[in-house]
Amino acid sequence: MQRDTLSALYEARPRLSHSGVRRAQAGKFFEGLFSVLFGPESARCETKGAFQSRLLRVEADLMEMLEGVGLDHEHAVQTIDDFFRQLARTCRCLADDAEFIRANDPACQSVSEVILAYPGFYAIAAYRVGHILSRAGVPTLPRLITEHAHEWTGVDIHPAAEIGCPFFIDHGTGVVIGETTRIGDRVKVYQGVTLGALSVKKELAQERRHPTIGDDVVLYASATVLGGDTFVGAGSVIGGNVWLTESVPARSLVYHKSTVRIRQPEEPDDGLEFHI
């Protein structure tokens, strides 16, 4: 490699504002915490001492990452204290999420199946953990945690979104929930749903850009709801493939009506032909 090429590459690298935390490191932290809360050991008669020992390893990983994203030691200690103080409530909420998923999926055999196998639950758990840190003002790390889940499940939830409890994501793949989204309690979301923003200028980033979803709403596969002024009233059903950019009142039924025409035998075959 020539010296001028080396110099050009050296100068072209983006400069991070902190020492950095790798996504794999954030993933390891979340996997460790998920295992402590929901892993095989939690299903057995684990002693409080063994539980504490495993939790201390998770705490040490969190401390390393908080310092890695620029928090001083005192701030990191306070953030960790607040995190674990809120974690018990989050864990109870996740138990409600798991039961809500079990109760609403006819294919599900048990809550254990939800926790061990369902990508929607895994993504919700990563969101709820990341959300605690997001509310504490921790930079970068909350997003790395939810992006770890995104990589594994295809579910992209911004950690700053406000999501009620319980919450249900079925199948999961392709779900996108933006930063300023608000979701009520007992909401059910199916694969491919997008809760996104209409195009806005960067200077409006602090404004509400994503929709508000009321309690007991169902959003079926590939529904798209956009805009900070869009409110979906409680108890509404948004059908598959709907594109919604305006508010609807409570108990609305919004659906996309497709047309089926049966071609007669004598008609020419003028249909579209796809080659993939």
C-alpha positions in Angstrom: 0.0 0.0 0.0 1.4 3.4 -0.9 2.0 6.0 1.8 -0.4 8.6 0.3 -3.2 5.9 0.1 -2.6 5.0 3.8 -2.7 8.7 4.8 -5.9 9.3 2.8 -7.6 6.3 4.5 -6.4 7.4 7.9 -7.8 10.9 7.5 -11.1 9.7 5.9 -12.2 7.7 8.9 -15.1 9.2 10.9 -14.2 10.4 14.4 -16.5 9.0 17.1 -17.5 11.3 19.9 -16.7 8.5 22.5 -14.5 5.5 22.8 -17.3 3.3 21.4 -19.2 0.2 22.2 -19.4 -2.6 19.7 -22.8 -4.0 18.7 -21.5 -7.5 19.7 -20.7 -6.2 23.2 -24.2 -4.7 23.6 -25.7 -8.0 22.3 -23.6 -10.0 24.8 -25.0 -7.8 27.6 -28.6 -8.2 26.5 -28.2 -12.0 26.0 -26.7 -12.2 29.5 -29.5 -10.2 31.1 -32.2 -12.1 29.1 -30.7 -15.4 30.3 -30.7 -14.2 33.9 -34.4 -13.2 33.7 -35.8 -15.9 31.5 -33.1 -18.6 30.9 -33.2 -22.2 32.0 -31.7 -21.4 35.4 -34.6 -19.1 36.2 -37.0 -22.0 35.6 -35.3 -24.1 38.2 -35.0 -23.6 41.9 -32.1 -21.2 41.7 -30.8 -19.8 44.9 -30.8 -16.0 45.5 -27.0 -16.2 45.8 -26.5 -17.8 42.4 -29.0 -15.3 40.9 -27.0 -12.5 42.4 -23.7 -13.9 41.1 -25.0 -14.0 37.5 -26.6 -10.5 37.8 -23.3 -9.1 39.0 -21.6 -10.2 35.8 -24.3 -8.5 33.8 -23.8 -5.3 35.9 -20.1 -5.4 35.2 -20.7 -5.6 31.5 -23.1 -2.6 31.7 -20.6 -0.5 33.7 -18.0 -1.1 31.0 -20.4 -0.1 28.2 -21.6 3.0 30.1 -18.1 4.2 30.5 -17.4 3.3 26.9 -20.2 5.7 25.7 -18.7 8.5 27.7 -20.4 8.5 31.2 -18.0 9.2 34.1 -17.8 6.6 36.8 -20.2 8.4 39.3 -22.8 8.9 36.6 -22.5 5.3 35.4 -23.0 4.0 39.0 -26.1 6.1 39.4 -27.4 5.0 36.0 -26.9 1.3 37.0 -28.7 1.8 40.3 -31.7 3.4 38.5 -31.6 0.7 35.8 -31.9 -2.2 38.2 -34.4 -0.4 40.3 -36.7 -0.2 37.3 -35.9 -3.6 36.0 -38.2 -5.5 38.3 -41.2 -3.5 37.0 -40.0 -4.1 33.4 -39.7 -7.8 34.1 -43.3 -8.0 35.4 -44.4 -6.1 32.2 -42.5 -8.7 30.1 -44.3 -11.5 31.9 -47.6 -9.8 31.0 -46.4 -9.4 27.4 -45.6 -13.1 27.2 -49.0 -14.1 28.6 -50.7 -11.7 26.2 -48.9 -13.3 23.3 -49.8 -16.8 24.5 -53.5 -15.9 24.9 -53.8 -14.4 21.4 -51.9 -16.9 19.3 -53.8 -20.1 18.7 -50.6 -21.8 17.6 -48.8 -21.1 20.9 -48.6 -23.9 23.5 -47.3 -22.1 26.5 -45.7 -19.0 27.9 -42.3 -20.9 27.9 -42.7 -21.3 24.2 -43.2 -17.5 23.8 -40.1 -16.7 25.9 -37.8 -19.3 24.3 -38.9 -19.2 20.6 -40.9 -16.1 19.7 -39.0 -13.3 17.9 -41.7 -10.8 18.7 -41.2 -11.3 22.5 -37.4 -11.2 22.1 -37.6 -7.8 20.3 -40.1 -6.5 22.9 -37.7 -7.5 25.7 -34.7 -5.7 24.0 -36.9 -2.7 23.5 -38.0 -2.5 27.1 -34.4 -2.9 28.4 -33.2 -0.3 25.9 -36.0 2.0 26.8 -34.9 2.2 30.4 -31.5 3.4 29.3 -33.0 5.7 26.7 -35.1 7.5 29.3 -31.9 7.9 31.4 -30.3 9.8 28.6 -27.6 7.2 27.8 -26.3 7.7 24.3 -25.9 5.0 21.6 -26.2 2.0 23.9 -30.0 1.8 23.9 -30.0 1.8 20.1 -27.3 -0.9 20.0 -29.4 -3.2 22.2 -32.5 -2.8 20.0 -30.4 -3.2 16.8 -29.1 -6.4 18.2 -32.7 -7.7 18.4 -33.4 -6.2 14.9 -30.5 -8.2 13.5 -31.9 -11.4 15.0 -35.6 -10.9 14.5 -36.2 -8.4 11.7 -38.1 -6.2 14.2 -36.9 -2.6 14.4 -38.1 -0.7 17.5 -36.6 2.6 18.4 -35.8 2.5 22.2 -37.3 5.9 22.7 -40.8 4.9 21.5 -43.5 4.7 24.2 -45.1 1.3 24.3 -47.8 0.2 26.8 -48.2 -3.1 28.4 -49.0 -5.8 27.5 -47.9 -5.7 23.8 -48.1 -8.3 21.1 -46.0 -8.7 18.0 -46.8 -11.8 15.9 -44.3 -13.3 13.5 -42.3 -10.0 13.7 -40.4 -9.8 10.5 -40.5 -6.4 8.9 -42.1 -4.5 11.9 -40.8 -0.9 12.2 -41.7 1.4 15.1 -40.2 4.9 15.0 -38.7 7.0 17.7 -41.7 9.2 18.7 -44.4 6.5 18.3 -46.8 6.1 21.2 -48.6 2.8 21.6 -51.3 2.1 24.2 -52.0 -1.1 26.2 -53.1 -4.4 24.7 -52.1 -3.5 21.2 -51.5 -6.3 18.6 -49.1 -5.9 15.7 -48.5 -8.3 12.9 -45.6 -8.8 10.5 -44.6 -5.9 8.1 -46.4 -3.2 10.1 -44.7 0.3 9.9 -45.4 3.0 12.4 -43.3 5.7 10.7 -42.8 9.4 9.9 -43.8 11.5 7.0 -40.8 13.2 5.4 -39.7 16.0 7.7 -36.7 18.4 7.9 -33.8 17.5 10.2 -34.4 20.5 12.3 -37.8 19.1 13.2 -36.2 15.9 14.7 -37.4 16.8 18.2 -41.0 17.2 17.1 -43.5 14.3 17.2 -43.1 12.6 13.8 -44.7 9.2 14.4 -48.3 8.1 15.1 -50.1 7.5 18.3 -51.9 4.2 18.6 -54.7 3.9 21.2 -55.4 1.0 23.5 -56.7 -2.3 22.2 -55.8 -1.6 18.5 -55.0 -4.4 16.1 -52.7 -3.6 13.2 -52.7 -6.4 10.6 -49.9 -7.5 8.3 -48.1 -4.8 6.2 -50.3 -1.9 7.5 -48.5 1.4 7.3 -49.4 4.3 9.6 -47.5 7.5 9.2 -47.2 11.0 10.7 -47.0 12.7 14.1 -50.6 14.0 13.8 -52.0 10.6 13.0 -54.0 9.1 15.9 -55.6 5.7 15.8 -58.5 5.6 18.2 -58.9 2.9 20.9 -60.3 -0.4 19.8 -59.7 0.2 16.1 -58.7 -2.5 13.5 -56.3 -1.5 10.8 -56.4 -4.1 8.0 -53.6 -5.6 6.0 -51.8 -3.4 3.4 -53.6 -0.2 4.6 -51.7 3.1 4.1 -52.9 5.5 6.7 -51.8 9.2 7.1 -54.8 10.7 8.9 -56.5 10.0 12.3 -59.4 7.7 12.8 -61.8 7.7 15.7 -62.2 4.9 18.3 -63.5 1.6 17.1 -62.8 2.3 13.5 -62.4 -0.5 10.9 -59.9 0.5 8.2 -59.3 -1.9 5.3 -58.0 -2.0 1.8 -60.6 -3.4 -0.6 -59.1 -5.4 -3.5 -61.1 -6.3 -6.5 -61.4 -9.8 -7.9 -62.6 -10.4 -11.4 -63.0 -13.9 -12.8 -61.7 -14.1 -16.3 -64.0 -15.9 -18.7 -62.6 -18.8 -20.8 -63.1 -16.9 -24.1 -61.2 -13.8 -22.9 -57.6 -13.4 -24.1 -54.8 -14.0 -21.7 -53.7 -10.4 -21.2 -52.6 -10.7 -17.6 -49.2 -9.6 -16.3 -46.4 -12.1 -16.4 -43.5 -11.9 -13.9 -40.1 -13.3 -14.3 -38.1 -13.4 -11.1 
